[in-house]
């Protein structure tokens, strides 16, 4: 099964001759630290947002949701990257996926080669069930 998640509220195409963006638009909860610092960013910022989205889908809200968005702009660059607690029942595969996505100083996009699927290509992310 292939799932595509997209938000084209703010979209841009990066190319080999223009591989970094410097814009600052969006909801802070999903912003990568380099976006908030306005240090220029590339596709790795999207991988950060994917990790935050995965946490939101699993827990029902993004990390730092209890704070005002303006406060979040200060917290994300300074705080440790969010992680999932194994004691909450999350699988090692899912926790590893989150950790791979949420790197404060990403050096590569090796997540694209993530081994988050078993040999039969079935995902094994969480042992938890939705509680709604």
N, CA, C and O atoms as a DFTB+ gen file, in Angstrom:
528 C
 N C O
     1  1       0.846      -1.171       0.000
     2  2       0.000       0.000       0.000
     3  2       0.892       1.235       0.000
     4  3       1.873       1.304       0.741
     5  1       0.550       2.188      -0.820
     6  2       1.276       3.446      -0.909
     7  2       0.376       4.547      -0.379
     8  3      -0.773       4.678      -0.801
     9  1       0.900       5.337       0.544
    10  2       0.164       6.462       1.077
    11  2       0.957       7.727       0.800
    12  3       2.149       7.800       1.099
    13  1       0.301       8.710       0.236
    14  2       0.944       9.984      -0.056
    15  2       0.263      11.057       0.779
    16  3      -0.958      11.210       0.741
    17  1       1.067      11.795       1.532
    18  2       0.559      12.897       2.341
    19  2       1.148      14.172       1.762
    20  3       2.362      14.273       1.582
    21  1       0.306      15.133       1.474
    22  2       0.794      16.378       0.887
    23  2       0.002      17.561       1.420
    24  3      -1.186      17.452       1.724
    25  1       0.673      18.669       1.524
    26  2       0.050      19.928       1.891
    27  2       0.629      20.968       0.953
    28  3       1.780      21.379       1.103
    29  1      -0.166      21.390      -0.011
    30  2       0.331      22.329      -0.996
    31  2      -0.043      23.767      -0.672
    32  3      -0.081      24.615      -1.564
    33  1      -0.322      24.047       0.601
    34  2      -0.588      25.417       1.015
    35  2       0.610      26.294       0.713
    36  3       0.455      27.444       0.303
    37  1       1.796      25.762       0.912
    38  2       3.031      26.431       0.550
    39  2       3.878      25.372      -0.139
    40  3       4.297      24.405       0.497
    41  1       4.129      25.539      -1.409
    42  2       4.893      24.548      -2.158
    43  2       5.908      25.249      -3.037
    44  3       5.674      26.355      -3.524
    45  1       7.035      24.592      -3.233
    46  2       8.075      25.117      -4.106
    47  2       8.830      23.950      -4.695
    48  3       8.937      22.888      -4.082
    49  1       9.345      24.151      -5.873
    50  2      10.148      23.119      -6.494
    51  2      11.610      23.461      -6.299
    52  3      12.053      24.563      -6.621
    53  1      12.360      22.495      -5.762
    54  2      13.797      22.672      -5.605
    55  2      14.473      21.997      -6.782
    56  3      14.077      20.905      -7.188
    57  1      15.471      22.628      -7.318
    58  2      16.195      22.052      -8.445
    59  2      17.685      22.053      -8.128
    60  3      18.111      22.574      -7.097
    61  1      18.461      21.474      -9.012
    62  2      19.901      21.381      -8.764
    63  2      20.565      22.756      -8.700
    64  3      21.547      22.928      -7.978
    65  1      20.049      23.731      -9.437
    66  2      20.666      25.060      -9.392
    67  2      20.084      25.931      -8.276
    68  3      20.656      26.975      -7.960
    69  1      18.982      25.535      -7.681
    70  2      18.418      26.266      -6.542
    71  2      17.929      25.225      -5.548
    72  3      16.749      24.875      -5.527
    73  1      18.850      24.735      -4.725
    74  2      18.532      23.609      -3.859
    75  2      18.149      24.024      -2.442
    76  3      17.859      23.159      -1.615
    77  1      18.139      25.310      -2.142
    78  2      17.748      25.755      -0.814
    79  2      16.706      26.848      -0.903
    80  3      16.693      27.656      -1.832
    81  1      15.826      26.849       0.099
    82  2      14.801      27.886       0.223
    83  2      15.109      28.709       1.469
    84  3      15.830      28.261       2.360
    85  1      14.560      29.901       1.518
    86  2      14.750      30.778       2.675
    87  2      13.427      31.370       3.166
    88  3      13.421      32.308       3.964
    89  1      12.318      30.827       2.694
    90  2      11.015      31.349       3.092
    91  2      10.655      30.885       4.496
    92  3      11.202      29.909       5.009
    93  1       9.726      31.608       5.100
    94  2       9.320      31.311       6.477
    95  2       7.808      31.462       6.552
    96  3       7.300      32.505       6.963
    97  1       7.092      30.416       6.154
    98  2       5.641      30.430       6.132
    99  2       5.164      29.071       6.616
   100  3       5.738      28.044       6.253
   101  1       4.131      29.058       7.422
   102  2       3.566      27.774       7.839
   103  2       3.254      27.728       9.316
   104  3       3.416      28.710      10.040
   105  1       2.807      26.572       9.743
   106  2       2.466      26.342      11.142
   107  2       3.717      25.883      11.875
   108  3       4.344      24.910      11.456
   109  1       4.097      26.552      12.955
   110  2       5.380      26.268      13.603
   111  2       5.553      24.841      14.124
   112  3       6.680      24.350      14.173
   113  1       4.485      24.170      14.510
   114  2       4.615      22.847      15.112
   115  2       5.343      21.860      14.203
   116  3       6.007      20.948      14.696
   117  1       5.231      22.024      12.894
   118  2       5.825      21.102      11.931
   119  2       7.119      21.632      11.325
   120  3       7.739      20.952      10.507
   121  1       7.534      22.828      11.713
   122  2       8.727      23.433      11.110
   123  2      10.005      22.804      11.651
   124  3      10.147      22.563      12.850
   125  1      10.924      22.547      10.736
   126  2      12.245      22.050      11.114
   127  2      13.040      23.192      11.747
   128  3      12.803      24.361      11.442
   129  1      13.984      22.850      12.632
   130  2      14.792      23.902      13.277
   131  2      15.457      24.844      12.283
   132  3      15.513      26.050      12.525
   133  1      15.963      24.317      11.164
   134  2      16.654      25.183      10.193
   135  2      15.695      26.142       9.504
   136  3      16.104      27.219       9.071
   137  1      14.434      25.768       9.397
   138  2      13.437      26.676       8.821
   139  2      13.187      27.830       9.785
   140  3      13.131      28.989       9.375
   141  1      13.037      27.507      11.059
   142  2      12.792      28.536      12.071
   143  2      13.985      29.477      12.180
   144  3      13.809      30.688      12.316
   145  1      15.200      28.930      12.122
   146  2      16.412      29.761      12.202
   147  2      16.640      30.563      10.925
   148  3      17.525      31.418      10.881
   149  1      15.848      30.296       9.885
   150  2      15.970      30.942       8.577
   151  2      17.388      30.798       8.027
   152  3      17.959      31.730       7.461
   153  1      17.932      29.597       8.215
   154  2      19.301      29.316       7.788
   155  2      19.367      28.746       6.381
   156  3      20.436      28.338       5.928
   157  1      18.253      28.713       5.693
   158  2      18.200      28.047       4.398
   159  2      17.923      26.576       4.635
   160  3      18.461      25.981       5.569
   161  1      17.098      25.995       3.805
   162  2      16.737      24.605       4.007
   163  2      16.459      23.931       2.684
   164  3      16.283      24.586       1.656
   165  1      16.423      22.625       2.724
   166  2      16.170      21.836       1.522
   167  2      15.187      20.718       1.876
   168  3      14.395      20.861       2.808
   169  1      15.232      19.625       1.149
   170  2      14.264      18.541       1.350
   171  2      14.338      17.929       2.740
   172  3      13.375      17.293       3.170
   173  1      15.436      18.094       3.453
   174  2      15.550      17.531       4.804
   175  2      14.534      18.157       5.754
   176  3      14.117      17.516       6.718
   177  1      14.135      19.385       5.497
   178  2      13.100      20.014       6.317
   179  2      11.768      19.291       6.137
   180  3      10.973      19.218       7.074
   181  1      11.521      18.762       4.953
   182  2      10.305      17.989       4.709
   183  2      10.329      16.678       5.482
   184  3       9.291      16.203       5.941
   185  1      11.518      16.094       5.625
   186  2      11.637      14.848       6.386
   187  2      11.330      15.113       7.856
   188  3      10.686      14.292       8.509
   189  1      11.786      16.257       8.387
   190  2      11.436      16.640       9.759
   191  2       9.913      16.730       9.882
   192  3       9.329      16.169      10.809
   193  1       9.284      17.424       8.962
   194  2       7.825      17.586       8.999
   195  2       7.113      16.238       8.917
   196  3       6.076      16.046       9.553
   197  1       7.657      15.314       8.146
   198  2       7.097      13.966       8.075
   199  2       7.143      13.287       9.444
   200  3       6.178      12.639       9.848
   201  1       8.247      13.431      10.148
   202  2       8.364      12.851      11.490
   203  2       7.349      13.440      12.455
   204  3       6.728      12.711      13.229
   205  1       7.179      14.749      12.412
   206  2       6.193      15.410      13.275
   207  2       4.787      14.943      12.897
   208  3       3.959      14.694      13.773
   209  1       4.518      14.824      11.598
   210  2       3.208      14.350      11.141
   211  2       2.959      12.920      11.615
   212  3       1.839      12.590      12.006
   213  1       3.974      12.073      11.586
   214  2       3.826      10.697      12.063
   215  2       3.482      10.673      13.547
   216  3       2.631       9.893      13.975
   217  1       4.137      11.522      14.332
   218  2       3.805      11.606      15.762
   219  2       2.372      12.093      15.927
   220  3       1.620      11.563      16.745
   221  1       1.997      13.102      15.150
   222  2       0.637      13.617      15.249
   223  2      -0.392      12.538      14.900
   224  3      -1.417      12.413      15.570
   225  1      -0.121      11.775      13.872
   226  2      -1.053      10.712      13.485
   227  2      -1.135       9.637      14.568
   228  3      -2.203       9.070      14.795
   229  1      -0.037       9.357      15.224
   230  2      -0.006       8.321      16.256
   231  2      -0.633       8.776      17.572
   232  3      -1.350       8.014      18.220
   233  1      -0.359      10.021      17.962
   234  2      -0.785      10.505      19.275
   235  2      -1.989      11.443      19.242
   236  3      -2.579      11.736      20.283
   237  1      -2.354      11.911      18.054
   238  2      -3.504      12.791      17.948
   239  2      -3.176      14.267      17.980
   240  3      -4.063      15.098      17.785
   241  1      -1.917      14.613      18.221
   242  2      -1.478      16.006      18.196
   243  2       0.034      16.040      18.024
   244  3       0.724      15.087      18.387
   245  1       0.550      17.130      17.472
   246  2       2.000      17.213      17.285
   247  2       2.697      17.488      18.612
   248  3       2.060      17.936      19.565
   249  1       3.994      17.224      18.680
   250  2       4.745      17.609      19.882
   251  2       4.604      19.111      20.137
   252  3       4.478      19.899      19.199
   253  1       4.628      19.489      21.381
   254  2       4.554      20.887      21.829
   255  2       3.187      21.515      21.591
   256  3       3.058      22.738      21.647
   257  1       2.174      20.713      21.330
   258  2       0.832      21.237      21.055
   259  2       0.261      22.011      22.241
   260  3      -0.644      22.828      22.072
   261  1       0.777      21.761      23.419
   262  2       0.272      22.453      24.605
   263  2       0.761      23.900      24.705
   264  3       0.313      24.650      25.573
   265  1       1.681      24.289      23.814
   266  2       2.223      25.639      23.838
   267  2       1.626      26.513      22.743
   268  3       1.144      26.011      21.728
   269  1       1.661      27.802      22.954
   270  2       1.249      28.776      21.946
   271  2       2.226      28.694      20.770
   272  3       3.422      28.491      20.980
   273  1       1.735      28.847      19.540
   274  2       2.624      28.750      18.371
   275  2       3.846      29.681      18.422
   276  3       4.918      29.307      17.948
   277  1       3.701      30.866      18.979
   278  2       4.858      31.760      19.065
   279  2       5.927      31.195      20.001
   280  3       7.121      31.350      19.744
   281  1       5.513      30.553      21.063
   282  2       6.470      29.924      21.990
   283  2       7.170      28.758      21.301
   284  3       8.362      28.533      21.512
   285  1       6.437      28.024      20.484
   286  2       6.992      26.878      19.767
   287  2       8.142      27.313      18.860
   288  3       9.107      26.569      18.683
   289  1       8.045      28.501      18.291
   290  2       9.119      29.017      17.440
   291  2      10.444      29.129      18.192
   292  3      11.510      29.019      17.587
   293  1      10.383      29.343      19.495
   294  2      11.599      29.416      20.313
   295  2      12.019      28.041      20.819
   296  3      13.211      27.771      20.969
   297  1      11.048      27.172      21.082
   298  2      11.344      25.869      21.659
   299  2      11.963      24.885      20.672
   300  3      12.912      24.184      21.023
   301  1      11.459      24.820      19.468
   302  2      11.939      23.812      18.513
   303  2      13.447      23.894      18.276
   304  3      14.115      22.862      18.340
   305  1      14.011      25.066      18.008
   306  2      15.462      25.096      17.779
   307  2      16.293      24.772      19.025
   308  3      17.426      24.308      18.905
   309  1      15.743      25.011      20.214
   310  2      16.519      24.844      21.446
   311  2      16.309      23.503      22.135
   312  3      17.243      22.963      22.727
   313  1      15.108      22.962      22.067
   314  2      14.791      21.719      22.773
   315  2      15.346      20.515      22.018
   316  3      15.674      20.608      20.835
   317  1      15.447      19.388      22.714
   318  2      15.843      18.148      22.052
   319  2      14.752      17.753      21.059
   320  3      13.585      18.110      21.219
   321  1      15.153      17.020      20.046
   322  2      14.191      16.540      19.046
   323  2      13.193      15.594      19.719
   324  3      13.577      14.809      20.587
   325  1      11.927      15.661      19.331
   326  2      10.917      14.774      19.924
   327  2      11.239      13.305      19.666
   328  3      11.794      12.947      18.628
   329  1      10.884      12.481      20.617
   330  2      11.039      11.038      20.517
   331  2       9.787      10.379      21.075
   332  3       9.030      11.009      21.814
   333  1       9.566       9.135      20.731
   334  2       8.467       8.354      21.292
   335  2       9.020       7.460      22.392
   336  3      10.115       6.911      22.271
   337  1       8.263       7.323      23.447
   338  2       8.674       6.533      24.603
   339  2       8.278       5.071      24.401
   340  3       7.110       4.769      24.153
   341  1       9.248       4.169      24.508
   342  2       8.984       2.735      24.339
   343  2       7.967       2.238      25.364
   344  3       7.225       1.293      25.096
   345  1       7.932       2.869      26.530
   346  2       6.986       2.446      27.577
   347  2       5.537       2.717      27.197
   348  3       4.619       2.197      27.831
   349  1       5.326       3.537      26.154
   350  2       3.968       3.814      25.682
   351  2       3.499       2.782      24.657
   352  3       2.383       2.885      24.148
   353  1       4.329       1.800      24.350
   354  2       3.922       0.716      23.461
   355  2       4.286       0.876      22.005
   356  3       3.842       0.082      21.175
   357  1       5.078       1.871      21.666
   358  2       5.473       2.061      20.268
   359  2       6.530       1.043      19.902
   360  3       7.405       0.737      20.712
   361  1       6.458       0.511      18.686
   362  2       7.438      -0.481      18.245
   363  2       8.799       0.168      18.018
   364  3       8.903       1.379      17.824
   365  1       9.823      -0.650      18.046
   366  2      11.180      -0.171      17.782
   367  2      11.275       0.400      16.362
   368  3      11.938       1.414      16.144
   369  1      10.617      -0.245      15.407
   370  2      10.644       0.253      14.028
   371  2      10.069       1.666      13.936
   372  3      10.644       2.534      13.278
   373  1       8.933       1.893      14.598
   374  2       8.304       3.210      14.535
   375  2       9.161       4.248      15.251
   376  3       9.329       5.363      14.756
   377  1       9.698       3.893      16.400
   378  2      10.563       4.829      17.135
   379  2      11.824       5.145      16.333
   380  3      12.293       6.283      16.347
   381  1      12.376       4.156      15.637
   382  2      13.556       4.391      14.796
   383  2      13.226       5.297      13.622
   384  3      14.023       6.157      13.247
   385  1      12.047       5.101      13.044
   386  2      11.598       5.957      11.942
   387  2      11.508       7.411      12.412
   388  3      11.988       8.317      11.731
   389  1      10.894       7.632      13.573
   390  2      10.771       8.987      14.126
   391  2      12.148       9.582      14.380
   392  3      12.398      10.742      14.052
   393  1      13.033       8.795      14.959
   394  2      14.378       9.288      15.244
   395  2      15.125       9.646      13.962
   396  3      15.850      10.639      13.914
   397  1      14.942       8.830      12.925
   398  2      15.593       9.117      11.642
   399  2      15.059      10.404      11.024
   400  3      15.818      11.167      10.425
   401  1      13.768      10.648      11.165
   402  2      13.160      11.867      10.618
   403  2      13.587      13.112      11.376
   404  3      13.869      14.149      10.774
   405  1      13.634      13.007      12.697
   406  2      13.802      14.187      13.539
   407  2      15.252      14.362      13.988
   408  3      15.593      14.161      15.154
   409  1      16.083      14.737      13.037
   410  2      17.487      15.017      13.293
   411  2      17.692      16.524      13.327
   412  3      17.330      17.224      12.381
   413  1      18.277      17.029      14.420
   414  2      18.512      18.475      14.543
   415  2      19.535      18.978      13.525
   416  3      19.399      20.090      13.014
   417  1      20.535      18.192      13.230
   418  2      21.558      18.580      12.261
   419  2      21.645      17.494      11.197
   420  3      22.604      16.723      11.171
   421  1      20.648      17.430      10.319
   422  2      20.648      16.353       9.329
   423  2      21.817      16.492       8.368
   424  3      22.107      17.578       7.868
   425  1      22.482      15.371       8.121
   426  2      23.635      15.407       7.212
   427  2      23.338      14.753       5.875
   428  3      24.067      14.959       4.905
   429  1      22.264      13.961       5.817
   430  2      21.916      13.337       4.533
   431  2      20.430      12.998       4.537
   432  3      19.736      13.195       5.534
   433  1      19.973      12.502       3.445
   434  2      18.571      12.128       3.329
   435  2      18.448      10.610       3.228
   436  3      17.646      10.094       2.449
   437  1      19.248       9.901       4.021
   438  2      19.243       8.440       3.978
   439  2      17.910       7.860       4.419
   440  3      17.656       6.673       4.214
   441  1      17.058       8.674       5.019
   442  2      15.742       8.188       5.409
   443  2      14.984       7.678       4.193
   444  3      14.140       6.789       4.310
   445  1      15.280       8.229       3.045
   446  2      14.597       7.788       1.842
   447  2      14.867       6.312       1.569
   448  3      14.121       5.669       0.831
   449  1      15.912       5.784       2.152
   450  2      16.249       4.378       2.017
   451  2      15.895       3.613       3.297
   452  3      16.447       2.543       3.554
   453  1      14.990       4.152       4.085
   454  2      14.627       3.614       5.390
   455  2      14.215       2.147       5.314
   456  3      13.509       1.734       4.394
   457  1      14.659       1.381       6.279
   458  2      14.300      -0.029       6.361
   459  2      13.196      -0.222       7.386
   460  3      13.334      -1.010       8.321
   461  1      12.111       0.496       7.207
   462  2      11.009       0.449       8.164
   463  2      10.003      -0.644       7.835
   464  3       8.991      -0.774       8.525
   465  1      10.253      -1.419       6.813
   466  2       9.346      -2.487       6.418
   467  2      10.056      -3.828       6.576
   468  3      11.266      -3.922       6.376
   469  1       9.321      -4.835       6.926
   470  2       9.887      -6.175       7.045
   471  2      10.098      -6.767       5.659
   472  3       9.776      -6.137       4.652
   473  1      10.637      -7.971       5.613
   474  2      10.961      -8.599       4.334
   475  2       9.741      -8.739       3.427
   476  3       9.878      -8.674       2.205
   477  1       8.544      -8.931       4.003
   478  2       7.348      -9.069       3.167
   479  2       6.720      -7.724       2.838
   480  3       5.604      -7.666       2.321
   481  1       7.448      -6.621       3.142
   482  2       7.028      -5.267       2.818
   483  2       5.798      -4.804       3.586
   484  3       5.088      -3.909       3.128
   485  1       5.537      -5.391       4.731
   486  2       4.417      -4.922       5.552
   487  2       4.965      -4.062       6.683
   488  3       5.965      -4.412       7.311
   489  1       4.318      -2.958       6.934
   490  2       4.776      -2.031       7.969
   491  2       4.479      -2.595       9.346
   492  3       3.472      -3.273       9.549
   493  1       5.366      -2.308      10.289
   494  2       5.145      -2.738      11.673
   495  2       5.522      -1.572      12.590
   496  3       6.523      -1.627      13.304
   497  1       4.713      -0.529      12.559
   498  2       5.065       0.682      13.256
   499  2       4.603       0.733      14.716
   500  3       5.384       1.119      15.585
   501  1       3.399       0.368      14.995
   502  2       2.878       0.576      16.332
   503  2       2.041      -0.600      16.802
   504  3       1.285      -1.197      16.037
   505  1       2.195      -0.916      18.077
   506  2       1.350      -1.952      18.673
   507  2       0.151      -1.329      19.347
   508  3      -0.723      -2.040      19.842
   509  1       0.096      -0.013      19.373
   510  2      -1.012       0.694      20.022
   511  2      -2.222       0.750      19.113
   512  3      -2.100       0.690      17.890
   513  1      -3.376       0.863      19.714
   514  2      -4.609       1.054      18.954
   515  2      -5.111       2.462      19.211
   516  3      -4.850       3.043      20.265
   517  1      -5.817       2.994      18.262
   518  2      -6.369       4.342      18.406
   519  2      -7.399       4.351      19.510
   520  3      -8.220       3.439      19.608
   521  1      -7.361       5.368      20.338
   522  2      -8.331       5.477      21.434
   523  2      -9.187       6.711      21.223
   524  3      -8.969       7.752      21.842
   525  1     -10.158       6.578      20.346
   526  2     -11.062       7.703      20.081
   527  2     -12.472       7.341      20.416
   528  3     -13.375       8.163      20.258
